Amino acid sequence: MLTARVVFSPVVQRVAVLSLHTSPLAQPGSGDSGGMNVYVRELSSALAQAGVECTTYTRRTSVDQPEVVQVEPGHRVVHLTAGDFDLPKEELPSVLDAFGDAVMEHMHQQAPADVLHANYFLSGLVAHRLKHELELPFVSTFHTLAKVKAEGGDTESQWRHDAEADIIRCADAICVSCTEEENQFRRLYGNPQGRIEIVAPGVEHAFFAPGERSGARNALGLPLDAPVLLFVGRIQPLKAPDVAVRALAELGRPDAILLVVGGASGSEGNAEEQLLRDLVKELGLAAQVRFVAPQPHHILSTYYRAADAVVVPSRSESFGLVALEASACGVPVVASGVGGLLTLVDHGETGYLVPDRDPAVFAHYLREIIEHPGHAAALGRRGAERARRYTWSFAAARLRRLYTDLGVRERVACG
């Protein structure tokens, strides 16, 4: 049993952000890159703008990656060597100690920190160790949890379940994105020793804002008079792009187009993408489904504006950044009624929520949007208004207060 102690530090000025398994500089929508990458990059930059120096540590995956990338003043990304560059995600547990050693060495030599903030459970395991060796407060943002994924039908190893339990017992604070995620966490894991803090992700409103649909369609080479549906995300079972394809089939509109923007993910990613392409052919939708490679984050706004509706059929979703960005662009969202999507989408007001990911129900609501443009425009206006509540600067302010508070509180005794 480790003894808790009180450390007095009036203001947190330096944060070590751990993102072992994926770099915040990586292209979202492919491999293991997605909303978490955007979250880490944008939130760290917002913290830097608020006066908190952030050093994000990630694993080097290419010989061409520089050791340090200065994202902006006060925010840098450090690539550390830990294992082979092309190590599969499933083998990353074998390099946790090496990564932790590299983080400690860099912190001792160049970047001392006042607090550790880990993203995803693999980083949490490293931060768990560093908390005690460096005597620093430890904040965890899981992004996804094994028990939550299991409820959506995606099973994880017992090792991961045990690892997450260890992190929960040790973390001084656990960040969640919304009240729905907090309630889900307490239901599945009970009340942790550390505090739970709601830090909702933001959206960059300079990029994601309502715009002219015809201009967006012209830029993308899309017809002006055809219904356009949009799926954005990695092609993997968790994100359920097959539901979007089946919803298109149920819609019964041969003039409708579905854009699938994203790439293969994980060790079986290519096989999953082939299964999706085979499904498109099986349903006779080859002329209606267009596969688009992952796009730079700011370019996604053009795709959102071009769409009549954005489909988010995920099995589980801690928050749902795609839904927020689409709403910010004034586009109705039809989403699974799970996780953070329950908080982001107001059913019948800004979009629609679908229980049990039923393609026929998705199609019903998509039809409501396509066939009633006045109603669709009202959904989009209300969604854009609601999305303005979410900013990265507000998220950074909440996180900065949390960091400072942890500096003067008794740390969680892990054991």
VOPAGU-2260 file (C-alpha; in pm, 1 decimal, decimal comma):
REM VOPAGU-2260
SITE   aa  ch    i         X         Y         Z
SITE  MET   A    0       0,0       0,0       0,0
SITE  LEU   A    1     142,4     335,9    -102,5
SITE  THR   A    2      91,8     625,7     136,1
SITE  ALA   A    3     -97,6     927,3       9,8
SITE  ARG   A    4      74,7    1262,1      51,2
SITE  VAL   A    5     -14,5    1625,7       4,4
SITE  VAL   A    6     190,4    1832,8    -237,3
SITE  PHE   A    7     140,9    2208,7    -258,3
SITE  SER   A    8     170,1    2365,2    -601,8
SITE  PRO   A    9     -30,9    2683,1    -661,8
SITE  VAL   A   10     -56,4    2667,7   -1042,4
SITE  VAL   A   11      15,8    2382,7   -1281,2
SITE  GLN   A   12     240,6    2512,3   -1557,4
SITE  ARG   A   13     366,5    2196,8   -1731,1
SITE  VAL   A   14     179,2    1882,5   -1834,2
SITE  ALA   A   15     319,9    1557,1   -1970,8
SITE  VAL   A   16      53,6    1418,6   -2206,6
SITE  LEU   A   17      90,0    1048,9   -2290,5
SITE  SER   A   18     -49,0     913,3   -2617,2
SITE  LEU   A   19     154,8     599,6   -2669,0
SITE  HIS   A   20     -36,6     410,7   -2936,7
SITE  THR   A   21    -116,3     691,9   -3177,9
SITE  SER   A   22      28,8    1033,4   -3250,7
SITE  PRO   A   23    -189,8    1345,5   -3237,3
SITE  LEU   A   24     -19,6    1441,4   -3562,4
SITE  ALA   A   25    -139,4    1127,3   -3743,8
SITE  GLN   A   26    -408,2    1141,2   -4011,5
SITE  PRO   A   27    -746,8    1067,4   -3848,0
SITE  GLY   A   28    -963,0     804,5   -4012,2
SITE  SER   A   29    -703,9     536,6   -4077,4
SITE  GLY   A   30    -501,2     290,3   -3875,1
SITE  ASP   A   31    -557,7     364,8   -3507,1
SITE  SER   A   32    -613,0     736,0   -3569,4
SITE  GLY   A   33    -948,3     893,1   -3501,7
SITE  GLY   A   34   -1125,3    1133,2   -3271,3
SITE  MET   A   35    -872,2    1075,2   -2994,0
SITE  ASN   A   36    -594,9    1217,7   -3211,4
SITE  VAL   A   37    -797,6    1532,8   -3270,1
SITE  TYR   A   38    -880,7    1550,0   -2898,7
SITE  VAL   A   39    -518,4    1529,4   -2784,6
SITE  ARG   A   40    -390,4    1775,6   -3044,5
SITE  GLU   A   41    -660,3    2039,8   -3007,4
SITE  LEU   A   42    -689,1    2021,2   -2630,1
SITE  SER   A   43    -312,2    2041,6   -2580,9
SITE  SER   A   44    -295,9    2343,3   -2809,9
SITE  ALA   A   45    -582,3    2510,0   -2623,2
SITE  LEU   A   46    -405,2    2443,3   -2293,0
SITE  ALA   A   47     -87,9    2599,3   -2434,0
SITE  GLN   A   48    -284,7    2906,7   -2535,6
SITE  ALA   A   49    -414,7    2923,2   -2177,2
SITE  GLY   A   50     -61,3    2926,0   -2039,6
SITE  VAL   A   51     -11,2    2555,9   -1963,6
SITE  GLU   A   52     294,5    2410,0   -2136,7
SITE  CYS   A   53     213,0    2070,2   -2291,7
SITE  THR   A   54     457,7    1804,5   -2404,2
SITE  THR   A   55     280,7    1513,6   -2575,9
SITE  TYR   A   56     475,5    1186,8   -2578,4
SITE  THR   A   57     398,9     931,6   -2846,8
SITE  ARG   A   58     575,3     628,9   -2994,9
SITE  ARG   A   59     791,0     668,9   -3302,7
SITE  THR   A   60     645,0     471,0   -3594,8
SITE  SER   A   61     878,9     584,5   -3872,4
SITE  VAL   A   62    1247,3     662,3   -3909,4
SITE  ASP   A   63    1146,8     988,8   -4078,8
SITE  GLN   A   64     968,6    1129,4   -3774,2
SITE  PRO   A   65    1164,7    1406,7   -3601,9
SITE  GLU   A   66    1216,4    1367,8   -3229,4
SITE  VAL   A   67    1037,3    1695,0   -3153,0
SITE  VAL   A   68     764,5    1874,8   -3346,0
SITE  GLN   A   69     671,4    2219,6   -3216,5
SITE  VAL   A   70     297,8    2235,3   -3289,1
SITE  GLU   A   71     271,7    2589,5   -3158,8
SITE  PRO   A   72     425,4    2791,6   -2874,9
SITE  GLY   A   73     381,4    2591,1   -2556,9
SITE  HIS   A   74     279,8    2265,2   -2729,4
SITE  ARG   A   75     524,3    2013,0   -2867,6
SITE  VAL   A   76     499,9    1648,2   -2969,3
SITE  VAL   A   77     792,3    1420,6   -2882,7
SITE  HIS   A   78     840,9    1093,1   -3072,8
SITE  LEU   A   79    1013,7     829,8   -2859,8
SITE  THR   A   80    1164,7     503,5   -2978,0
SITE  ALA   A   81    1004,9     200,9   -2810,4
SITE  GLY   A   82    1008,3    -118,9   -3011,7
SITE  ASP   A   83     996,1    -169,4   -3386,8
SITE  PHE   A   84     844,1     111,7   -3590,8
SITE  ASP   A   85     576,8    -113,9   -3743,8
SITE  LEU   A   86     479,1    -290,3   -3420,8
SITE  PRO   A   87     111,9    -397,5   -3435,4
SITE  LYS   A   88    -118,9    -246,4   -3173,8
SITE  GLU   A   89    -171,3    -590,8   -3022,5
SITE  GLU   A   90     200,1    -608,8   -2936,2
SITE  LEU   A   91     229,8    -263,9   -2779,3
SITE  PRO   A   92     203,4    -400,8   -2422,4
SITE  SER   A   93     552,8    -543,3   -2475,4
SITE  VAL   A   94     704,2    -191,8   -2502,2
SITE  LEU   A   95     528,8     -17,4   -2212,2
SITE  ASP   A   96     839,2     -24,5   -1993,2
SITE  ALA   A   97    1064,2      98,6   -2274,0
SITE  PHE   A   98     824,2     381,5   -2351,3
SITE  GLY   A   99     798,4     475,8   -1984,7
SITE  ASP   A  100    1177,7     478,7   -1949,8
SITE  ALA   A  101    1206,1     707,5   -2253,5
SITE  VAL   A  102     940,6     944,4   -2117,8
SITE  MET   A  103    1118,7     968,9   -1781,5
SITE  GLU   A  104    1456,1    1032,3   -1944,2
SITE  HIS   A  105    1315,1    1312,5   -2159,6
SITE  MET   A  106    1131,0    1466,6   -1864,7
SITE  HIS   A  107    1444,3    1460,4   -1647,4
SITE  GLN   A  108    1662,3    1614,1   -1918,4
SITE  GLN   A  109    1434,6    1858,0   -2097,7
SITE  ALA   A  110    1070,6    1872,8   -1986,1
SITE  PRO   A  111     985,8    1849,5   -1616,4
SITE  ALA   A  112     613,4    1826,9   -1549,9
SITE  ASP   A  113     364,1    1905,8   -1275,0
SITE  VAL   A  114     105,2    1646,9   -1379,1
SITE  LEU   A  115      68,9    1337,6   -1600,3
SITE  HIS   A  116    -229,2    1304,1   -1834,5
SITE  ALA   A  117    -270,5     969,4   -2008,9
SITE  ASN   A  118    -493,2     903,5   -2308,9
SITE  TYR   A  119    -618,1     545,2   -2361,3
SITE  PHE   A  120    -547,0     255,0   -2129,7
SITE  LEU   A  121    -200,9     171,2   -2268,1
SITE  SER   A  122     -79,3     519,9   -2183,3
SITE  GLY   A  123    -260,0     487,3   -1850,7
SITE  LEU   A  124     -47,4     186,8   -1759,5
SITE  VAL   A  125     267,6     389,0   -1824,7
SITE  ALA   A  126     136,6     687,7   -1628,7
SITE  HIS   A  127      38,1     456,0   -1341,8
SITE  ARG   A  128     403,5     360,8   -1303,8
SITE  LEU   A  129     537,6     714,3   -1353,6
SITE  LYS   A  130     299,5     858,8   -1096,8
SITE  HIS   A  131     479,3     671,4    -822,2
SITE  GLU   A  132     833,1     696,9    -956,5
SITE  LEU   A  133     806,3    1071,1   -1020,1
SITE  GLU   A  134     554,6    1151,9    -743,4
SITE  LEU   A  135     316,6    1335,9    -974,5
SITE  PRO   A  136     -63,6    1355,7    -995,2
SITE  PHE   A  137    -211,9    1127,2   -1260,6
SITE  VAL   A  138    -512,5    1206,7   -1482,7
SITE  SER   A  139    -662,3     945,4   -1715,8
SITE  THR   A  140    -887,0     987,9   -2017,6
SITE  PHE   A  141    -976,8     639,0   -2137,3
SITE  HIS   A  142   -1165,4     735,9   -2456,7
SITE  THR   A  143   -1289,4     375,8   -2474,2
SITE  LEU   A  144   -1330,6     117,5   -2198,5
SITE  ALA   A  145   -1343,7    -260,4   -2223,6
SITE  LYS   A  146   -1675,8    -300,9   -2039,6
SITE  VAL   A  147   -1837,7     -30,3   -2253,8
SITE  LYS   A  148   -1716,2    -197,9   -2572,9
SITE  ALA   A  149   -1844,1    -533,2   -2446,2
SITE  GLU   A  150   -2194,1    -389,6   -2410,2
SITE  GLY   A  151   -2177,0    -296,0   -2778,4
SITE  GLY   A  152   -2066,0    -644,1   -2878,1
SITE  ASP   A  153   -1688,8    -586,6   -2900,8
SITE  THR   A  154   -1507,6    -810,2   -2653,8
SITE  GLU   A  155   -1163,5    -736,8   -2513,8
SITE  SER   A  156    -907,5    -952,5   -2334,9
SITE  GLN   A  157    -917,4   -1015,0   -1962,4
SITE  TRP   A  158    -572,9    -854,2   -1952,2
SITE  ARG   A  159    -720,8    -525,3   -2070,2
SITE  HIS   A  160   -1007,3    -548,1   -1819,2
SITE  ASP   A  161    -754,4    -600,9   -1538,9
SITE  ALA   A  162    -528,6    -323,0   -1665,3
SITE  GLU   A  163    -812,6     -73,0   -1672,0
SITE  ALA   A  164    -916,4    -173,0   -1320,6
SITE  ASP   A  165    -559,5    -104,3   -1200,5
SITE  ILE   A  166    -561,7     237,9   -1365,7
SITE  ILE   A  167    -899,0     327,6   -1215,0
SITE  ARG   A  168    -771,7     237,0    -866,9
SITE  CYS   A  169    -466,3     461,2    -912,6
SITE  ALA   A  170    -586,7     765,8   -1109,6
SITE  ASP   A  171    -623,8    1089,4    -917,3
SITE  ALA   A  172    -882,9    1200,7   -1172,3
SITE  ILE   A  173   -1069,3    1036,8   -1459,7
SITE  CYS   A  174   -1195,4    1261,5   -1738,9
SITE  VAL   A  175   -1519,2    1179,4   -1919,7
SITE  SER   A  176   -1684,2    1371,2   -2199,9
SITE  CYS   A  177   -2041,3    1409,2   -2075,4
SITE  THR   A  178   -2289,0    1315,9   -1803,0
SITE  GLU   A  179   -2398,2    1011,0   -2002,0
SITE  GLU   A  180   -2042,9     877,5   -2003,4
SITE  GLU   A  181   -2008,8     952,5   -1631,9
SITE  ASN   A  182   -2328,2     762,7   -1553,9
SITE  GLN   A  183   -2214,0     472,3   -1768,5
SITE  PHE   A  184   -1876,5     466,9   -1595,4
SITE  ARG   A  185   -2027,5     460,8   -1246,3
SITE  ARG   A  186   -2275,6     190,1   -1348,3
SITE  LEU   A  187   -2004,4     -37,8   -1486,0
SITE  TYR   A  188   -1709,2      43,2   -1260,8
SITE  GLY   A  189   -1855,5     195,9    -945,4
SITE  ASN   A  190   -1723,5     509,1    -779,1
SITE  PRO   A  191   -1345,8     549,9    -820,6
SITE  GLN   A  192   -1114,1     669,9    -546,4
SITE  GLY   A  193   -1017,7     966,6    -760,4
SITE  ARG   A  194   -1257,3    1229,5    -886,6
SITE  ILE   A  195   -1452,0    1213,6   -1211,2
SITE  GLU   A  196   -1434,0    1531,0   -1416,4
SITE  ILE   A  197   -1647,7    1610,9   -1720,2
SITE  VAL   A  198   -1431,3    1767,9   -1990,3
SITE  ALA   A  199   -1635,6    1782,1   -2309,3
SITE  PRO   A  200   -1437,4    1797,0   -2634,4
SITE  GLY   A  201   -1471,3    2106,8   -2846,8
SITE  VAL   A  202   -1496,6    2192,2   -3211,8
SITE  GLU   A  203   -1290,4    2439,0   -3412,4
SITE  HIS   A  204   -1564,9    2674,8   -3524,9
SITE  ALA   A  205   -1332,8    2857,4   -3763,4
SITE  PHE   A  206   -1338,6    2542,3   -3978,4
SITE  PHE   A  207   -1664,3    2372,1   -3881,2
SITE  ALA   A  208   -1950,4    2613,3   -3942,8
SITE  PRO   A  209   -2256,1    2623,3   -4172,6
SITE  GLY   A  210   -2179,0    2688,5   -4536,7
SITE  GLU   A  211   -2325,4    2668,6   -4884,4
SITE  ARG   A  212   -2413,8    2312,7   -4984,6
SITE  SER   A  213   -2390,4    2374,4   -5357,4
SITE  GLY   A  214   -2039,6    2514,5   -5324,5
SITE  ALA   A  215   -1928,6    2214,7   -5121,5
SITE  ARG   A  216   -2076,2    1973,3   -5374,0
SITE  ASN   A  217   -1913,3    2153,3   -5663,5
SITE  ALA   A  218   -1577,5    2131,8   -5484,0
SITE  LEU   A  219   -1622,9    1755,5   -5437,2
SITE  GLY   A  220   -1766,5    1682,9   -5780,0
SITE  LEU   A  221   -2105,0    1574,4   -5643,0
SITE  PRO   A  222   -2442,3    1624,2   -5815,3
SITE  LEU   A  223   -2640,4    1920,0   -5685,7
SITE  ASP   A  224   -2981,7    1751,6   -5690,8
SITE  ALA   A  225   -2912,1    1403,9   -5547,3
SITE  PRO   A  226   -2945,8    1305,9   -5179,8
SITE  VAL   A  227   -2599,0    1274,9   -5025,0
SITE  LEU   A  228   -2537,5    1077,7   -4706,4
SITE  LEU   A  229   -2205,5    1080,0   -4525,2
SITE  PHE   A  230   -2021,3     834,1   -4301,5
SITE  VAL   A  231   -1689,7     951,2   -4151,3
SITE  GLY   A  232   -1469,9     714,2   -3954,0
SITE  ARG   A  233   -1241,3     416,3   -3955,1
SITE  ILE   A  234   -1367,3     106,1   -4133,1
SITE  GLN   A  235   -1400,7    -129,2   -3837,8
SITE  PRO   A  236   -1686,6    -312,0   -3662,6
SITE  LEU   A  237   -1694,4     -59,8   -3376,6
SITE  LYS   A  238   -1788,1     223,7   -3612,9
SITE  ALA   A  239   -2035,6      -0,8   -3801,4
SITE  PRO   A  240   -2013,7     141,3   -4154,9
SITE  ASP   A  241   -2208,3    -167,5   -4269,1
SITE  VAL   A  242   -2516,2     -22,5   -4095,2
SITE  ALA   A  243   -2483,0     292,6   -4305,7
SITE  VAL   A  244   -2465,5      80,0   -4621,4
SITE  ARG   A  245   -2767,9    -127,8   -4519,8
SITE  ALA   A  246   -2958,6     191,2   -4435,5
SITE  LEU   A  247   -2889,9     316,8   -4787,3
SITE  ALA   A  248   -3034,6      -7,8   -4924,9
SITE  GLU   A  249   -3343,2      29,4   -4702,1
SITE  LEU   A  250   -3387,0     387,8   -4819,0
SITE  GLY   A  251   -3482,1     269,4   -5165,9
SITE  ARG   A  252   -3354,2     579,1   -5343,5
SITE  PRO   A  253   -3142,1     483,7   -5647,0
SITE  ASP   A  254   -3040,3     848,8   -5681,4
SITE  ALA   A  255   -2895,2     868,2   -5328,7
SITE  ILE   A  256   -2517,9     866,3   -5273,5
SITE  LEU   A  257   -2334,2     745,8   -4963,8
SITE  LEU   A  258   -1982,3     876,5   -4907,3
SITE  VAL   A  259   -1766,5     657,3   -4682,9
SITE  VAL   A  260   -1475,0     874,9   -4573,7
SITE  GLY   A  261   -1213,5     674,6   -4386,0
SITE  GLY   A  262    -968,1     391,1   -4408,5
SITE  ALA   A  263    -894,3      44,1   -4277,4
SITE  SER   A  264    -813,4      11,6   -3907,7
SITE  GLY   A  265    -630,7    -248,5   -3704,0
SITE  SER   A  266    -462,1    -576,1   -3796,9
SITE  GLU   A  267    -776,7    -697,3   -3973,6
SITE  GLY   A  268    -857,8    -361,1   -4126,9
SITE  ASN   A  269    -802,3    -457,9   -4489,0
SITE  ALA   A  270   -1025,4    -763,7   -4447,0
SITE  GLU   A  271   -1297,1    -546,3   -4287,9
SITE  GLU   A  272   -1280,1    -300,9   -4576,0
SITE  GLN   A  273   -1312,2    -586,3   -4825,5
SITE  LEU   A  274   -1615,7    -721,2   -4637,4
SITE  LEU   A  275   -1775,6    -376,7   -4662,4
SITE  ARG   A  276   -1703,5    -353,8   -5034,9
SITE  ASP   A  277   -1845,1    -703,3   -5082,2
SITE  LEU   A  278   -2161,6    -597,8   -4896,0
SITE  VAL   A  279   -2199,5    -297,4   -5125,7
SITE  LYS   A  280   -2183,6    -527,5   -5429,0
SITE  GLU   A  281   -2416,7    -784,0   -5272,6
SITE  LEU   A  282   -2681,2    -515,7   -5212,4
SITE  GLY   A  283   -2642,9    -376,3   -5563,7
SITE  LEU   A  284   -2515,9     -38,8   -5442,2
SITE  ALA   A  285   -2186,9     -15,9   -5628,4
SITE  ALA   A  286   -2305,1     289,9   -5822,6
SITE  GLN   A  287   -2425,2     465,3   -5505,1
SITE  VAL   A  288   -2143,8     413,0   -5252,1
SITE  ARG   A  289   -1822,1     606,4   -5292,6
SITE  PHE   A  290   -1517,3     521,7   -5083,4
SITE  VAL   A  291   -1303,2     823,6   -5001,7
SITE  ALA   A  292    -956,1     808,3   -4845,7
SITE  PRO   A  293    -910,4     969,2   -4501,6
SITE  GLN   A  294    -904,9    1346,3   -4531,2
SITE  PRO   A  295    -710,9    1616,1   -4345,1
SITE  HIS   A  296    -922,0    1720,7   -4049,7
SITE  HIS   A  297   -1007,3    2072,7   -4168,4
SITE  ILE   A  298   -1108,4    1940,7   -4513,8
SITE  LEU   A  299   -1386,2    1733,0   -4355,8
SITE  SER   A  300   -1595,5    2047,7   -4319,6
SITE  THR   A  301   -1648,1    2047,2   -4697,8
SITE  TYR   A  302   -1777,3    1690,5   -4683,4
SITE  TYR   A  303   -2011,8    1774,2   -4396,1
SITE  ARG   A  304   -2155,9    2076,5   -4577,6
SITE  ALA   A  305   -2209,6    1870,1   -4892,5
SITE  ALA   A  306   -2427,4    1615,2   -4709,6
SITE  ASP   A  307   -2801,2    1606,9   -4647,7
SITE  ALA   A  308   -2735,0    1398,1   -4336,4
SITE  VAL   A  309   -2443,4    1242,4   -4150,1
SITE  VAL   A  310   -2482,1     881,4   -4035,0
SITE  VAL   A  311   -2310,4     777,0   -3709,3
SITE  PRO   A  312   -2405,3     410,1   -3644,3
SITE  SER   A  313   -2131,0     326,1   -3389,3
SITE  ARG   A  314   -2170,5      30,1   -3153,6
SITE  SER   A  315   -2032,4     247,3   -2873,2
SITE  GLU   A  316   -1909,7     604,5   -2860,0
SITE  SER   A  317   -1763,0     785,0   -2559,5
SITE  PHE   A  318   -1843,3    1119,3   -2720,2
SITE  GLY   A  319   -1882,9    1129,2   -3098,0
SITE  LEU   A  320   -1670,7    1408,1   -3244,4
SITE  VAL   A  321   -1803,7    1343,8   -3595,6
SITE  ALA   A  322   -2157,7    1412,8   -3476,2
SITE  LEU   A  323   -2047,7    1737,6   -3312,3
SITE  GLU   A  324   -1855,9    1858,1   -3617,7
SITE  ALA   A  325   -2146,1    1774,8   -3848,0
SITE  SER   A  326   -2387,7    1964,1   -3624,5
SITE  ALA   A  327   -2150,0    2260,7   -3614,7
SITE  CYS   A  328   -2172,0    2265,5   -3995,9
SITE  GLY   A  329   -2552,6    2277,5   -3976,6
SITE  VAL   A  330   -2607,7    1919,8   -4098,4
SITE  PRO   A  331   -2860,3    1685,3   -3931,0
SITE  VAL   A  332   -2715,5    1373,2   -3767,1
SITE  VAL   A  333   -2877,0    1029,2   -3751,7
SITE  ALA   A  334   -2689,5     834,2   -3486,8
SITE  SER   A  335   -2697,3     526,3   -3269,6
SITE  GLY   A  336   -2855,0     588,3   -2931,4
SITE  VAL   A  337   -2538,1     506,2   -2736,9
SITE  GLY   A  338   -2285,0     678,2   -2512,3
SITE  GLY   A  339   -2202,4    1040,3   -2576,7
SITE  LEU   A  340   -2426,9    1050,2   -2882,8
SITE  LEU   A  341   -2721,1    1056,0   -2641,8
SITE  THR   A  342   -2588,8    1388,7   -2516,0
SITE  LEU   A  343   -2493,4    1538,1   -2852,2
SITE  VAL   A  344   -2807,6    1463,2   -3053,1
SITE  ASP   A  345   -3146,3    1593,4   -2939,9
SITE  HIS   A  346   -3392,7    1348,4   -3093,9
SITE  GLY   A  347   -3629,1    1529,4   -3330,2
SITE  GLU   A  348   -3463,7    1865,0   -3259,2
SITE  THR   A  349   -3111,2    1848,6   -3404,2
SITE  GLY   A  350   -3122,0    1500,4   -3556,2
SITE  TYR   A  351   -3237,4    1150,4   -3466,2
SITE  LEU   A  352   -3125,0     869,4   -3236,7
SITE  VAL   A  353   -3172,1     507,7   -3340,8
SITE  PRO   A  354   -3199,2     228,7   -3081,9
SITE  ASP   A  355   -3030,9    -104,4   -3161,3
SITE  ARG   A  356   -2866,5      33,0   -3479,8
SITE  ASP   A  357   -3156,8     -89,1   -3694,4
SITE  PRO   A  358   -3086,3      -2,7   -4062,8
SITE  ALA   A  359   -3460,8      24,3   -4136,3
SITE  VAL   A  360   -3500,0     285,5   -3862,3
SITE  PHE   A  361   -3194,3     471,9   -3986,2
SITE  ALA   A  362   -3353,5     474,7   -4331,8
SITE  HIS   A  363   -3684,1     602,8   -4191,1
SITE  TYR   A  364   -3518,1     906,4   -4032,8
SITE  LEU   A  365   -3294,4     967,3   -4333,0
SITE  ARG   A  366   -3607,4     971,6   -4547,1
SITE  GLU   A  367   -3762,3    1230,8   -4314,1
SITE  ILE   A  368   -3460,9    1453,6   -4367,6
SITE  ILE   A  369   -3429,8    1404,3   -4743,2
SITE  GLU   A  370   -3798,5    1442,7   -4824,9
SITE  HIS   A  371   -3866,7    1738,8   -4595,3
SITE  PRO   A  372   -3600,4    2002,9   -4667,3
SITE  GLY   A  373   -3764,8    2267,0   -4449,7
SITE  HIS   A  374   -3759,6    2033,4   -4152,7
SITE  ALA   A  375   -3401,7    1930,8   -4231,8
SITE  ALA   A  376   -3293,0    2295,1   -4239,7
SITE  ALA   A  377   -3450,9    2354,6   -3899,0
SITE  LEU   A  378   -3271,1    2049,7   -3756,8
SITE  GLY   A  379   -2944,1    2182,8   -3895,0
SITE  ARG   A  380   -2995,3    2534,6   -3754,5
SITE  ARG   A  381   -3070,6    2402,9   -3407,3
SITE  GLY   A  382   -2775,7    2165,7   -3425,2
SITE  ALA   A  383   -2538,0    2446,9   -3518,4
SITE  GLU   A  384   -2668,1    2660,4   -3232,1
SITE  ARG   A  385   -2618,5    2375,0   -2987,9
SITE  ALA   A  386   -2267,8    2298,7   -3117,3
SITE  ARG   A  387   -2154,7    2651,9   -3036,9
SITE  ARG   A  388   -2154,9    2551,8   -2668,7
SITE  TYR   A  389   -1854,2    2327,0   -2733,3
SITE  THR   A  390   -1514,4    2496,2   -2761,3
SITE  TRP   A  391   -1162,6    2373,9   -2699,0
SITE  SER   A  392   -1086,7    2683,6   -2492,3
SITE  PHE   A  393   -1367,0    2596,3   -2250,2
SITE  ALA   A  394   -1242,7    2237,0   -2227,4
SITE  ALA   A  395    -890,0    2363,3   -2158,8
SITE  ALA   A  396   -1014,6    2595,9   -1884,0
SITE  ARG   A  397   -1185,3    2307,0   -1705,3
SITE  LEU   A  398    -878,6    2089,3   -1739,3
SITE  ARG   A  399    -647,8    2363,8   -1616,4
SITE  ARG   A  400    -858,1    2404,6   -1302,0
SITE  LEU   A  401    -851,3    2028,9   -1249,6
SITE  TYR   A  402    -472,4    2012,4   -1281,5
SITE  THR   A  403    -425,8    2295,1   -1033,1
SITE  ASP   A  404    -670,4    2141,5    -787,1
SITE  LEU   A  405    -488,7    1807,4    -799,2
SITE  GLY   A  406    -164,0    1984,0    -709,8
SITE  VAL   A  407    -297,1    2068,8    -362,4
SITE  ARG   A  408    -507,7    1761,2    -294,6
SITE  GLU   A  409    -416,0    1434,6    -132,7
SITE  ARG   A  410    -325,6    1184,0    -399,0
SITE  VAL   A  411    -504,8     856,7    -440,7
SITE  ALA   A  412    -334,3     574,6    -253,3
SITE  CYS   A  413    -296,5     293,7    -504,3
SITE  GLY   A  414    -331,9     -57,4    -375,7
